[in-house]
Amino acid sequence: MWLKVIIVILFIANLIALGSAFVTLIKDQGRGGKRTARLLLVRVSLAAALLLVIAFGFYTGQLGVDAPWSGRF
């Protein structure tokens, strides 16, 4: 259960970082500010952490596929 909560938190943090980078890009108006680059680096780091947590969940069996088309009947 905790793994799913961590996944949701990382996903929301990823969206917040992406939105923050967009806002700083608009405020700087393309003047080459480093704030946007740093926020996008945070976003990429959060996305990598999210992928690692999902891979860990599949590896340990805490996450699984329950879709009707997954082939498990």
C-alpha positions, 0 to 999 in steps of 0.5 A: 500500500505504501508503494502506491502512495509513494508513486502518487506523491512522485507523480504529483511532484513531477507535475508540480516541477513541470508547472514550475519550470513552465512558469519560470520560462514564461517569467524569464521570457527566454532570457536564458535563466538557469532556474528553468534548467534546474527545475527541469533537472528536478523533473527528470530526477523525479521521473527517474525515481518514479520509474525506479519505484515502479520497477521495484514494485514489479520486481518485488510483486507488490505491483501487478497487472490486472488488466483484462487484456494482460493474458491472465485468466 
